[in-house]
Amino acid sequence: MKNIKIYTDGSSRGNPGPGGYGIVLESDGYNKELSGGFKKTTNNRMELLAVIIGLEALRNKPSDVVIYSDSKYVIDSVLKKWVFNWEKKFFKNKKNPDLWKRFLQIYRVHNVAFQWVKGHSNHLQNERCDYLAVKAALGNKLNKDEFYEKS
């Protein structure tokens, strides 16, 4: 198993509005950056999607992973076990069920720990993720957030 650090951030320019995610993967001197943008989405969707895409990008399964995020929405939902209760109730009346289901599928493949970082506090990797997320949200090649736009 590899020890991996995944730094994530999400952004939306308006809530809802154009949004993006940014990810920095680090492992044994290896760094990789990922980002993407959407025409209309929410900040919480981008925060959660960043975690999902970071985990889905891992080739070695299972891996020991620490996710660094400034999103209390994501971290508290997992650490306080809310998402597992939502799952038992089929995510009835919960926001972002499509992403939470996708998250749980990849989350269960790895050994995942979470670390909250204060946003906009000069944390090098968090600032980089924020930059990537904002840049993606402002980009010209924005994807359609199919689930969000149809709901």
Buried (B, 14 or more C-beta within 10 A) or exposed (E): EBEBBBBBBBBBBEEBBBBBBBBBBBBEEEEEBBBBBBBBBBBBBBBBBBBBBBBEBBEEEEBBBBBBBBBEBBBBBBEEEEBEEBBEEEBEEBBBBBBBBBBBEBBEBBEBEBEBBEBEEEBEBBBBBBBBBBBBBEBEEBEEBEBBEEE
